[in-house]
Amino acid sequence: MTFPSPTQMPGSRPVPGATAPVGADVDPAELTAQIGEITDRVDAIAADTTGDPDDTEAVGAHIAALDATADLVDRAHGLLTDALDRLDRV
């Protein structure tokens, strides 16, 4: 079985010596900090969620924590997807 070479793969490629387009404004340090804040919040939610998830009274707290965590994961996904989209335009 043969595989395509990198030049045959889909997607744009930077031209040597070309300037980066406007969309190539991804700051890895800023992105890392934003994702770090989100993962810290997810960890805090997990630490604050107490009680047995099988306990009827604790179920509401676990559902709320799961909902908050899902929102944060969705936000992180959006940040990473946006960064990849901007890099793909280079």
Wavefront OBJ file of the C-alpha trace (Angstrom):
o trace
v 0.000 0.000 0.000
v 1.323 3.431 -0.872
v 0.591 6.642 0.930
v 0.448 10.136 -0.536
v 3.468 12.347 -0.123
v 3.118 15.564 1.888
v 2.813 17.548 -1.353
v -0.175 15.433 -2.351
v -2.013 15.997 0.939
v -4.921 18.454 0.948
v -4.535 21.844 2.572
v -2.570 24.961 1.933
v 1.180 25.112 2.324
v 3.238 28.172 3.190
v 5.492 29.378 0.424
v 9.098 29.819 1.564
v 9.866 33.497 2.041
v 6.204 34.552 1.889
v 4.773 36.737 4.610
v 2.126 35.252 6.858
v -1.435 36.254 5.984
v -3.597 38.194 8.408
v -5.317 35.001 9.579
v -2.061 33.612 10.985
v -2.384 35.493 14.243
v -2.455 32.507 16.586
v -0.472 33.209 19.735
v 0.464 29.836 21.250
v 1.122 31.353 24.690
v -2.292 33.046 24.763
v -4.040 29.910 23.526
v -2.236 27.804 26.124
v -3.255 30.248 28.859
v -6.899 30.235 27.749
v -7.048 26.433 27.623
v -5.235 26.286 30.989
v -7.888 28.530 32.554
v -10.629 26.308 31.192
v -9.020 23.085 32.434
v -8.466 24.687 35.845
v -12.176 25.527 36.005
v -13.087 21.966 34.982
v -10.822 20.634 37.736
v -12.407 23.018 40.260
v -15.900 21.869 39.271
v -14.849 18.232 39.690
v -13.324 18.953 43.106
v -16.407 20.854 44.287
v -18.828 18.142 43.202
v -19.265 15.917 46.203
v -21.588 13.139 47.121
v -22.361 9.789 45.658
v -23.697 10.175 42.093
v -26.061 7.296 42.855
v -27.559 9.232 45.776
v -30.841 10.796 44.671
v -30.125 14.089 46.434
v -26.633 14.434 44.896
v -27.828 13.762 41.345
v -28.831 17.398 40.774
v -25.391 18.652 41.755
v -23.720 16.115 39.491
v -25.959 17.054 36.572
v -25.210 20.750 37.104
v -21.471 19.987 37.267
v -21.686 17.902 34.117
v -23.535 20.698 32.328
v -20.953 23.297 33.394
v -18.106 20.984 32.385
v -19.694 20.338 28.983
v -19.974 24.095 28.393
v -16.304 24.574 29.258
v -15.192 21.693 27.041
v -17.268 23.152 24.209
v -15.584 26.528 24.728
v -12.118 24.911 24.665
v -13.072 23.027 21.523
v -14.146 26.292 19.897
v -10.861 27.997 20.803
v -8.780 25.141 19.433
v -10.870 24.753 16.277
v -10.654 28.474 15.580
v -6.873 28.417 16.042
v -6.529 25.442 13.699
v -8.718 27.164 11.106
v -6.547 30.270 11.260
v -3.370 28.222 10.951
v -4.759 26.235 8.035
v -5.154 29.486 6.104
v -1.432 30.182 6.282
l 1 2 3 4 5 6 7 8 9 10 11 12 13 14 15 16 17 18 19 20 21 22 23 24 25 26 27 28 29 30 31 32 33 34 35 36 37 38 39 40 41 42 43 44 45 46 47 48 49 50 51 52 53 54 55 56 57 58 59 60 61 62 63 64 65 66 67 68 69 70 71 72 73 74 75 76 77 78 79 80 81 82 83 84 85 86 87 88 89 90
